[in-house]
């Protein structure tokens, strides 16, 4: 199970291990950030999400 990079909640997996959420990357880095649907609703743009990441 993968945890959300913002809130720390577990992200559910769908068929064949796909995540029920989004994966983001900061430009210039290769690190992946997993974001749940609840955090996507709170933060509308990619810039807001990247600022909220712990």
TORNU-80459 format. One line per field, with one value per atom (N, C-alpha, C): atom name; x, y, z; chain; residue number from 1. Coordinates in pm, 1 decimal. Example, Ala and Ser with C-alpha at 12.3 -4.5 7.8 and 13.67 -1.06 7.14 Angstrom:
<lodrens>
atom <- (N, CA, C, N, CA, C)
c1 <- (1319.0, 1230.0, 1320.0, 1285.0, 1367.0, 1290.0)
c2 <- (-569.0, -450.0, -330.0, -225.0, -106.0, 3.0)
c3 <- (780.0, 780.0, 780.0, 708.0, 714.0, 787.0)
mol <- (A, A, A, A, A, A)
seq <- (1, 1, 1, 2, 2, 2)
</lodrens>
This chain:
<lodrens>
atom <- (N, CA, C, N, CA, C, N, CA, C, N, CA, C, N, CA, C, N, CA, C, N, CA, C, N, CA, C, N, CA, C, N, CA, C, N, CA, C, N, CA, C, N, CA, C, N, CA, C, N, CA, C, N, CA, C, N, CA, C, N, CA, C, N, CA, C, N, CA, C, N, CA, C, N, CA, C, N, CA, C, N, CA, C, N, CA, C, N, CA, C, N, CA, C, N, CA, C, N, CA, C, N, CA, C, N, CA, C, N, CA, C, N, CA, C, N, CA, C, N, CA, C, N, CA, C, N, CA, C, N, CA, C, N, CA, C, N, CA, C, N, CA, C, N, CA, C, N, CA, C, N, CA, C, N, CA, C, N, CA, C, N, CA, C, N, CA, C, N, CA, C, N, CA, C, N, CA, C, N, CA, C, N, CA, C, N, CA, C)
c1 <- (83.8, 0.0, 88.1, 38.9, 109.2, 34.1, 108.5, 47.2, 52.7, -45.0, -51.6, 64.0, 127.7, 240.8, 198.1, 70.5, 23.0, -37.0, -138.0, -210.4, -163.5, -96.6, -46.2, -143.9, -264.4, -362.2, -323.1, -365.8, -337.4, -420.4, -360.3, -429.4, -471.2, -597.2, -650.2, -593.8, -581.9, -535.7, -652.4, -653.2, -755.7, -703.5, -769.0, -733.8, -590.4, -515.2, -376.3, -281.7, -312.9, -222.5, -220.0, -315.0, -320.0, -370.8, -318.9, -356.5, -481.6, -563.4, -681.3, -640.0, -567.4, -513.5, -423.9, -333.7, -246.9, -102.5, -12.7, 130.5, 186.9, 255.3, 315.2, 466.3, 533.2, 678.0, 707.5, 804.2, 853.6, 945.3, 944.2, 1031.6, 1176.6, 1260.2, 1401.2, 1439.3, 1341.8, 1370.6, 1300.5, 1345.5, 1283.2, 1196.1, 1182.6, 1103.5, 954.4, 880.7, 737.9, 661.3, 552.9, 464.8, 327.0, 272.8, 142.3, 39.1, -69.8, -171.4, -306.6, -380.5, -512.6, -619.0, -739.8, -848.4, -893.6, -892.7, -935.8, -844.2, -713.6, -618.9, -628.2, -663.9, -683.1, -801.1, -905.2, -1021.8, -987.1, -903.0, -864.2, -776.6, -677.3, -580.8, -606.4, -651.2, -697.9, -585.6, -476.0, -371.6, -247.5, -163.2, -41.1, 50.8, 57.4, 143.1, 99.5, -31.9, -81.8, -49.3, -60.4, -31.1, 115.5, 204.2, 346.2, 389.7, 320.8, 350.7, 306.9, 199.5, 144.5, 216.2, 302.5, 371.4, 466.5, 466.6, 552.1, 697.5)
c2 <- (-118.6, 0.0, 124.7, 223.1, 350.5, 453.0, 544.9, 650.8, 783.0, 868.0, 1001.6, 1085.6, 1161.5, 1245.2, 1366.5, 1402.3, 1520.1, 1481.6, 1394.6, 1363.0, 1234.3, 1146.2, 1023.4, 907.8, 926.3, 817.9, 717.5, 593.1, 490.2, 513.8, 490.3, 505.3, 366.4, 352.8, 223.7, 184.8, 54.5, 3.5, -56.4, -37.7, -92.3, -219.3, -264.3, -385.2, -376.6, -484.0, -496.0, -396.7, -354.2, -270.8, -124.0, -77.8, 64.8, 141.5, 262.1, 344.3, 424.9, 443.8, 529.0, 668.1, 737.6, 868.5, 916.5, 1008.7, 1068.8, 1060.7, 1051.4, 1052.8, 1179.4, 1261.3, 1386.1, 1382.0, 1459.4, 1479.3, 1627.7, 1669.4, 1806.7, 1813.2, 1925.5, 1940.9, 1942.9, 1869.8, 1865.5, 1755.7, 1682.9, 1572.4, 1447.0, 1334.2, 1209.4, 1148.9, 1217.5, 1165.1, 1173.5, 1066.2, 1061.1, 1090.9, 1167.9, 1199.1, 1142.9, 1062.7, 1002.3, 1087.4, 1121.9, 1211.3, 1140.7, 1141.2, 1078.8, 1173.1, 1118.9, 1198.5, 1310.6, 1286.9, 1390.3, 1512.4, 1489.0, 1600.8, 1669.6, 1594.9, 1656.3, 1751.8, 1718.6, 1806.0, 1933.6, 1922.6, 2038.6, 2134.8, 2079.6, 2161.6, 2144.0, 2247.8, 2237.2, 2232.9, 2304.4, 2311.0, 2232.6, 2202.9, 2128.8, 2209.3, 2339.3, 2423.7, 2421.2, 2423.2, 2417.5, 2283.3, 2175.6, 2041.9, 2030.5, 2078.1, 2067.9, 2151.6, 2264.0, 2343.9, 2273.9, 2193.8, 2127.7, 1999.7, 1947.7, 1821.6, 1839.3, 1739.1, 1743.3, 1733.9)
c3 <- (0.0, 0.0, 0.0, -69.1, -81.0, 2.6, 64.0, 143.5, 68.6, 96.0, 36.5, 90.5, 3.2, 43.3, 125.1, 121.4, 194.0, 329.2, 327.4, 451.6, 518.9, 446.4, 504.6, 506.8, 451.2, 445.6, 338.2, 356.8, 257.9, 132.7, 16.6, -111.3, -157.3, -194.0, -237.0, -372.9, -392.9, -520.9, -597.0, -726.6, -813.9, -879.2, -979.4, -1053.5, -1106.3, -1092.0, -1136.7, -1069.9, -947.7, -870.3, -906.8, -986.7, -1019.2, -898.4, -878.4, -763.6, -792.2, -689.6, -700.1, -652.8, -735.8, -703.0, -815.9, -786.1, -886.7, -840.8, -937.7, -911.0, -974.3, -895.0, -943.9, -927.8, -1010.3, -997.8, -1001.9, -922.0, -932.8, -1053.1, -1121.4, -1237.0, -1191.5, -1261.7, -1229.3, -1131.8, -1078.8, -987.7, -1038.2, -989.6, -1032.0, -921.6, -808.1, -698.1, -731.0, -698.8, -724.5, -595.9, -608.1, -496.8, -528.0, -436.8, -454.6, -381.1, -450.1, -396.1, -399.0, -286.6, -280.2, -337.5, -360.5, -417.4, -324.4, -194.3, -100.0, -105.9, -115.1, -124.4, -260.9, -364.1, -495.8, -493.2, -416.0, -404.9, -329.3, -224.7, -144.5, -223.7, -294.4, -367.5, -516.4, -582.1, -720.5, -823.9, -803.2, -905.9, -862.7, -959.8, -931.6, -841.0, -859.0, -775.9, -629.2, -603.5, -466.7, -402.3, -480.1, -427.2, -391.1, -478.2, -451.7, -331.5, -305.3, -186.5, -58.7, -66.7, 51.1, 88.9, 2.6, 29.2, 146.7, 235.1, 354.2, 317.1)
mol <- (A, A, A, A, A, A, A, A, A, A, A, A, A, A, A, A, A, A, A, A, A, A, A, A, A, A, A, A, A, A, A, A, A, A, A, A, A, A, A, A, A, A, A, A, A, A, A, A, A, A, A, A, A, A, A, A, A, A, A, A, A, A, A, A, A, A, A, A, A, A, A, A, A, A, A, A, A, A, A, A, A, A, A, A, A, A, A, A, A, A, A, A, A, A, A, A, A, A, A, A, A, A, A, A, A, A, A, A, A, A, A, A, A, A, A, A, A, A, A, A, A, A, A, A, A, A, A, A, A, A, A, A, A, A, A, A, A, A, A, A, A, A, A, A, A, A, A, A, A, A, A, A, A, A, A, A, A, A, A, A, A, A)
seq <- (1, 1, 1, 2, 2, 2, 3, 3, 3, 4, 4, 4, 5, 5, 5, 6, 6, 6, 7, 7, 7, 8, 8, 8, 9, 9, 9, 10, 10, 10, 11, 11, 11, 12, 12, 12, 13, 13, 13, 14, 14, 14, 15, 15, 15, 16, 16, 16, 17, 17, 17, 18, 18, 18, 19, 19, 19, 20, 20, 20, 21, 21, 21, 22, 22, 22, 23, 23, 23, 24, 24, 24, 25, 25, 25, 26, 26, 26, 27, 27, 27, 28, 28, 28, 29, 29, 29, 30, 30, 30, 31, 31, 31, 32, 32, 32, 33, 33, 33, 34, 34, 34, 35, 35, 35, 36, 36, 36, 37, 37, 37, 38, 38, 38, 39, 39, 39, 40, 40, 40, 41, 41, 41, 42, 42, 42, 43, 43, 43, 44, 44, 44, 45, 45, 45, 46, 46, 46, 47, 47, 47, 48, 48, 48, 49, 49, 49, 50, 50, 50, 51, 51, 51, 52, 52, 52, 53, 53, 53, 54, 54, 54)
</lodrens>
